[in-house]
Amino acid sequence: MRWTHFTIAELTRKISENSAKVSPTVINRWCRERNLKRRRQVGSVTKSPSRGRDEQFAVIDHLREVFRRSKDAIFSVDSKQKEMLGAVPRPGEILADGEVSMLDHPLPSYSDGEVVTHGIYDPQNNAAHMNLSQGHDTGAFSCASLKWFWKNIGRHAHQMADRILLLMDCGGSNSFRSNVFKHKLVGLSAAIGLPIQVAHYPVYCSKYNPIERRAFPWIERAYRGQHFETTAQMADAIVDLAKTATGFQSTAHVMKQRFKPATRKARKAAAGVKLQHPESPQEYNYRVTPEIAQL
């Protein structure tokens, strides 16, 4: 790889001073011929290899095809980083007839609260839904968000579905190591009366989760440069702006309940959660059913 931090003007001056005199046009053409152009660094190299990476990607591809053919529901799930309410600066630009004055630093202590955006992307319908809460991003919130979505949207979009496949990354509120999340998932399966199969993307591979590139960029666009005083304003921005000309659109809902981190008692109760493991690697793949909740 060849690179330089010099601009075209600086290259022109350097070469003219040390060799033959050239113009910026000549340097531009010389760069194009050698595929030299302005580039950003790309975070594409992982520090350590993911365990069972290729095997798990093959499992996910297989599960998606099986669920698609059987007309069962497939959802990609994740949470965005917290957004702050109040007069804190937010990246992005808007059309305005004057300076948009905000506080000089985006510090949590300057905000009027923080909002978690929990997203559910439906790849079969190219649609998404965002549940917003001012509580913590917990396994309980993740499952409550999924329950609200299924009861109000998902079951109407997938009336033929007899089961659900959830695609998730390995960290956050739905971590593959979180027994609390899995315990809440058992309750969710019992509440909706359907088996739920979970496939986690391998460690360091969260960027391949469909919601990361199919939905969240448009949610970020809806938030860009906006000043939000309430969570309801954030939900309205998603509904109004998170859509594309090719048909993608997102709905949004504000959840009134504020979730707190799991207590020691809740973690102890979840330690013995029972799961089925129809696929391998077992740490990334498991299934819960309504019957498990009765055991």
Buried (B, 14 or more C-beta within 10 A) or exposed (E): EEEEEEEBEEBBBEBEEEEEEBEEEEBBEBBEEEEBEEEEEEEEEEEEEBEBBEBBBEBBEEBBEEBEEEEBBBBBBBBBEBBBBBBBBBEEEEEEEEEEEBEEEBEEEBBEBBBBBBBBBBBBBBBBBBBBBBBBBBBBBBBBBBBBBBEEBBBEBBEEBEBBBBBBBBBBBBBBEBBBBBBBBBBBBBBBEBBBBBBBBBBBBBEBBBBBEBBBEBBBBBBBBBBBEBBEEBBBBBBEBBBEEEEBBBBBBBBEEEBEEBEEEBBEBBEEBBBBEEBEBEBBBBBBBBEBBEE
